[in-house]
Amino acid sequence: MASGKPEDARKMTDEQREVEKQLEHQHDDPDGPGLGQSRDNTAEETSR
């Protein structure tokens, strides 16, 4: 297992995990509106 291959082929290697993380966030705007918001901390008048 010295080559970085996972024992189970369904699991990601650390390198694959890092690439996936970069791809998921490639279009994020760090100064964009609402970036720090989650569904738990949005304005009260937006909830139903």
JOLIN-V752031 format. One record per backbone hydrogen bond with DSSP energy under -1.0 kcal/mol. CO is the residue of the C=O (numbers start at 0). NH is the residue of the N-H. If there is no record, write none. Layout:
<<CO/NH> <CO/NH>>
This chain:
<<0/3> <7/10> <12/16> <13/17> <14/18> <15/19> <16/20> <17/21> <18/22> <19/23> <20/24> <24/27> <28/31> <31/34> <33/36> <37/40> <42/45> <43/46>>
